[in-house]
């Protein structure tokens, strides 16, 4: 699968999960720049930049996110040094 197609698929999956859980998010950094300036991903970008409110530090929200992503075949990894999940 082409890199751009894979990234867009991951963004669509993420959008579905976050909407299902009622989590407000937005495109950020390079992803936002490409969407506004080029109406597409920046050609050399290889990630998705999203922003959300800090309430996602809530254990219950993380648990729900983890389960929702795992249901559709993703591995959920938290980089919070204080997270024990």
C-alpha positions in Angstrom: 0.0 0.0 0.0 1.3 3.5 -0.9 2.5 5.6 2.1 0.0 8.4 1.4 -2.9 5.9 1.1 -1.9 4.2 4.4 -1.6 7.6 6.2 -5.1 8.7 5.0 -6.6 5.3 6.0 -5.1 5.7 9.4 -6.5 9.2 9.7 -10.0 8.0 8.6 -9.8 5.2 11.2 -8.7 7.6 13.9 -11.5 10.0 13.0 -14.0 7.2 13.3 -12.7 6.1 16.7 -12.6 9.7 18.1 -16.0 10.5 16.8 -17.5 7.3 18.2 -16.0 8.2 21.7 -17.1 11.9 21.4 -13.5 13.2 21.6 -12.9 16.6 20.0 -9.7 16.8 18.0 -8.1 18.9 15.2 -5.4 18.6 12.6 -2.2 20.2 13.8 1.3 21.1 12.7 2.4 19.6 9.3 -0.9 17.8 8.7 -2.8 21.1 9.2 -0.4 23.0 7.0 -0.7 20.5 4.1 -4.5 20.5 4.4 -4.8 24.3 4.3 -2.0 25.1 1.9 -2.0 22.2 -0.5 -5.4 20.6 0.2 -3.5 17.3 0.7 -0.8 15.7 2.8 2.7 17.3 2.5 4.5 15.0 0.1 7.4 14.2 2.4 5.3 14.0 5.6 5.2 10.5 7.1 2.9 11.0 10.1 -0.4 12.5 11.3 -0.4 15.4 13.6 -3.5 15.8 15.8 -4.3 17.9 18.8 -6.9 17.3 21.6 -7.7 18.6 25.0 -5.7 17.5 28.0 -8.7 15.6 29.5 -7.3 12.6 27.5 -5.0 12.0 30.5 -8.1 10.5 32.1 -7.5 6.8 32.7 -11.1 5.8 31.6 -10.7 7.7 28.3 -7.4 6.0 27.6 -8.9 2.6 28.3 -11.8 3.3 25.9 -9.4 4.6 23.2 -7.1 1.5 23.7 -10.1 -0.8 23.3 -11.6 1.0 20.3 -8.3 1.0 18.4 -7.5 -2.6 19.2 -11.0 -3.6 17.9 -10.0 -2.4 14.5 -6.6 -3.9 14.5 -4.3 -1.2 15.9 -1.9 -1.3 18.8 -2.4 1.5 21.3 0.8 2.9 22.8 0.8 5.7 25.4 3.9 7.8 25.8 2.9 9.4 29.1 5.8 8.5 31.5 3.2 8.3 34.3 0.9 6.0 32.5 0.8 2.4 33.8 -1.8 1.1 31.2 
